[in-house]
Amino acid sequence: MSDAAAPTVLHVDQVDMRIEAKAWNFAVERRAQIDALFAQMRREKPALFNGRVLLMHRYTLDGGILRGHFLETDYASFVAWQRWGRPPAGIFDCFAAAAILAADGAYLLGLMGPHTFNAGQIYFPCGTPDPSDVNGGKVDFDFSVKRELHEETGLDAAELTEEPGWSVVFEGGLICATKVLRSDLSAEALRTRILKTLAAEPQPELADIRIVRGPADFDPAMRGFVKAFLAHRFGGG
């Protein structure tokens, strides 16, 4: 798909993600440029850390199952690829996101903090999968989405009710597998609880929590995949 293509939202019953021992040629061939760029970025945002991440290099969609194969690389190479406009490089930015749905029908999104790579952007708790999400050769998206939810908001997925399946948004080279997690609390109560958690952290990843009750609450800072998912849900599509 072209990055210019309109996002597509599909429901799948399962995701089946695997890790393979495979080098990312982009990271090898552009190593010097990547290291120079990341050094510059760290001077601007010292909190950036060059850990290990997992990127999808191929996938299939069949019979209600999204199957993907991932390789491992360094975060610096991943953000360089993004900074340079996501050129064709044989990978997809595929990750799991937690769509927190309050009892009153509103969704809760996070505003990324100023020290983060995506500062100022608004989207669901999510993150690029990393080696901690691998179990027995499988990239466990169920674990990943719950880990990101807790790390970013303090919420425990055990307190929430999972909707069956996943809503997968395809937006060019980005593939977001969204898991809807329903709460018995109102949006305002959830926001208050999350903000209390963030206030207790020395450097929280999120700077604020936004409540979205419908298209009128869409914000230009919201990522395209988020708006596509929400438009699909609010439109009943």
ABEGO torsion letter per residue (X at the ends): XBAABBBBBBBBABBBBBBBBBBBAAAAAAAAAAAAAAAAAAAABAABBBBBBBBBABBBBBGGBBBBBBBBBBAAAAAAAAAAGGBBAGBBBBBBBBBBBBAAGBBBBBBBBAABAABGBBBBBBBBBBAAABBGGBBBAAAAAAAAAAAAAGBBAAABBBBBEBBBBBBEABBBBBBBBBBABBAAAAAAAAAAAAAABABBABABBBBBAEAAABBAABBAAAAAAAAAAAAGX
